[in-house]
Amino acid sequence: MKKLIFLPVIVLSLLILSFESQANVIVDDADSNAVSEPNVSFLSEVVPTGSGLVGDYELIVCGVTTDNGNSFNNPAPGIWTQHDNGICDDPNGNCFQGIWGRFTDNPASEDITCGWTIPTFVFGAGSFRYNEVDPIDPIIDVECDSGSGIGASVIATAPSVETVAGSQVARIYTARNFESLVTGDINDNDDETGIFESVAAVSSANVIVLGITQLVLVDGPTGELPINVGLDAEWRACTIALRMVPVVRNIPTMSEWGLIAFAAFVGIAGIWFLRRRQVAA
């Protein structure tokens, strides 16, 4: 009989576990754009958001190279939250990066216009589109760094941030160097692995924009992520951690607990009654 006491305990434990679920931030899409105009400078270009689901969180980045300083305007259309708008290491500001985010109710991809203040001949951009991002507090942390170097292996390092299990961590790099000065545009996207790359180059200037996003399964620091940005390069890199939707915990009400307890009691009573009849027989 005493062994039967454990039956309701096991039943209740299984019921409680069944009411819990854990969400992870997932990547719906990755996209990019690269534009080079060797003879005509320009002040705006578009970045595609990629397609996905209603309620997705979109993260976009735009990068340009100029010689006399620059800054980005707010993207349009829509209302965007700015996560970064800064220069690479050169104090004169030759390489610039802007990062913004927003929630969208449009499942289709949109072309978002990035604009800046000083004309350029090259533009690079990319985007990640996420599902299961917390609609109230989507960003856990944003940290950025910049630098430059001389040599064949200049390393750009995205800084470490503190994050939580189930979050998505994006590393965004924008750079210019003296190794990829080949006329043309390059786009490379893979939403399954969470990567986009955009390279725009003319004979005298280039801009490289790279994005890497990864699902984090444990709490704590993400660690730095260095990449090689080429020969005689300057760069800017940011790490952005996106918060998952809150964990759903549907705790039964008192009336539900009463029904559970009653069912457990009836089950024990029935087994006890059957055992007594077997003993009497």
N, C-alpha and C positions, 0 to 999 in steps of 0.2 A: 504493500500500500504506500509506503514512504516513497518508493521509486516513482509512483504516479504523481507526486507533488511537483516533480521537475517538468512534467508535461506542459502545464500552463506557462511556466517560465520560458521554455523553449519556444512555444507558440508566440508569446508576447515579443520575444527578442526578434524572431523572424519578421513579425509584423512591423516592428519599429524600423528595422533595417530596410524594409521595402518602401518606406516613406521617404528615404533619403536619396538624393541624386546629386551628381557633381557635373558641372559644366566646364568645358574648355573653350578658350577662344580659338577659332579655326579660320583658315584663310579661304575665302571664296574665290578670289581672283588676284592676279598681278598683271600690270600693264606698264607701258612706257612709251616715250616719244623722244626723238632726236631730230634736230633741225640745224642744218648748216647752210649759210648763204654767203659765199665768198665775195660777192660784189655789192650786196645791199644789206645794210644793218637793219635791225628791227627791235621793237620795244615790247612785244608780247608774243606768246605762243600758247598752245593748249597741252594739257596733260589728260589722258583718258583715265577714268576712275575704275574701269573694269565692271563687269556685271556680277549680280548676285541675288540677294534676297532683300525684301523690304525690312528696314531697320538696321541694315549693315552699317558698320563704321568704316569710313573711307579715310585713308592716310595718303596724302600726296606730297611730292617733293619736286622742286624746280631748281635748276642750277644754270648759271651763266658765267661767262668770262668776259671781262672788260679791262680797260687800262686805267680808268680814272675814278674808281669808286662807284658804288652802286647800292641799291636797296630794292626790295620787292614791295609791290602794292598788294592789297588784299585780293585773293583769287575771286573770280566771279564765273557763273552766278552762285548764289547761295551764301550762307553765313558760316564762316570757317573760324576755327580756333587756331591761333598761331602757336606752333611749338618751337620754331627756330627761324631766325632771319638774321644771318650773320655772314661774316667774311672768312675766307681761309687765312692762313698765317701771315701772308704778306701785309705789312701795315698800310700799303697803298690800296689794298682791296682789289685784287685782280680776279678772285674766284669767290662766288657768292652762292649761298644755299638758303632756300626757304622751305619750311615744312609746316603743313596745316592738317587739321582733321575735322571731321563732322559726321553726324548720323544722317542717313538718307532714307527717304521713302520711295525711291525710284530703283526698281530692280535692274534696269538697263544701265549700260555704260554711258557716262556723260563726258563731254569735252569741257574741261574747266580751264579758263584763261588765266595764265600767269602774266603779270605785267611788271616792269621794272623801270628805273629812272634814266639809265644811261644805255644807249643803243649797243647791241652786240651782234656778232656774226655767228655765234654758236649758242645752242640751247639744248639742255638735256633734262628729262623729267621721268618720273616713275610713280607708281601707286600700288598700294595694297588695299584690299577690301576684305573686311573681317566680319564674321558672324559670332554671336554670343558674347558681345562686349557689353559691359555694364552701362546701361543707358543713363544712370545718375552720375557716376564717377568713373569715366572710362580710362583715365590715365593714372597709372601708379606713380611714374617718375619719368623725367626727361633730363638727360645730361648730354652736353656737347663738349667737344674739344677741337683744336685745330693745330696745324703745324706745317713745316716745310723741311726740305732737305735737298742735298746735292749728292748725286750718285745714281747707280742703276737700280737700287732697291730701296726707294723711299717708302717707309711704312706709315700708313694711316691707321690710327687706333680708335675704335669706338669705346667710350668709357664704360665702366661697370655701373650697374644700378641694383638696388634692392628690389626684389619682386616676390611674387607668391606662386604657389603651384597652380597650374591651369592657365597662367597668363601667357600672352604672346609677346615676344620681345623682338622689336625691329631695330636693326642697325642700318643707318643711312649714311652714305659717303658721297661727297662731292669733291672733285679734284681737277686740277689742270697740270699737265706735265709737258716735257719736251721729247716724248717718245712716241706719242700717238698722233703726230701731226700729219695724218693722211686724210685727204679730202674724202668726205663721205659720212654717212650716218649708220649707226648700229643700234638695233633693238633686240633684246633677248629677255624673254619672260617665261617663268615657270611657276604657276600657282601651286602645283603639287609639292614642290620643294620650297616655295616661298622665296623666289629670287626675281629681281628685275635688274637689267643693265641697260644704260643708255650712253652712247658715245657720239658726240658731234664734233667734227673737226674740219678746219680749213687749213690752208697752207701756213697760216701764221698763229693760229690759236685753236684750242680744243677745250672741251669740258666733258668730264666723266661723272655719271651719276649711277650709283650702285645701291641696291637695297637687298637685305637679307633678313628674313623673319623666321623665328623658331618658337615652337611651343615649349614652355618650361614646365617641368613636372615636379620640381621641388622648390621650397621656400629658400630665400637667401640671395646673396650677390650673384649676378649673372657672369661676372668676370669680363675682362676686356676682350675685344676681338680685333686683332691687327690684320691688315691686308696690304699687299704690295701695290702701290699706285704709280710705279714707274720711275723714269729718269728725271732728276731735277724737278721735283713736284712740290706743289703746295696743296693743302687739303683741309677739309672740315668734316667731322664725323659726329653723329648723334646716336644715342641709344634711347629707345622709347619702349616702356613697358605698358601693355594694355591690360586692364582689369577684366576678369570674366564676370558674367552675370552672377548675382548672389546665389549661393547654394540653396536649393529648395528643400525645406524641411516641413512637411505637412504633419504636424503633431495631432493625434486624435483628440477629440473633445472629451469631456467627462462622460457624456452619454455613450460615446463610442467605446471608451474604456469599460463602462459598465456592461455593454454588450459582449465585449471580449471576455471579461471576467465571468459573465454568466455562461458563455459558451464553454469556457474551460471547466467551470464547476459542473455543468451538465455532463460533459465528457467524462470527468473523473467519477461522478456518481454512477453513470451508466456502466463503466468498467467495473467499479466496485460491486454493483448489484449483480452483474453477470458472474463474477468470481464467487460471490456468496452462494449463488444457485448451484454452481459447479461443486462447491464444497459440500452443500447440503445433499446433493444427489449422490 
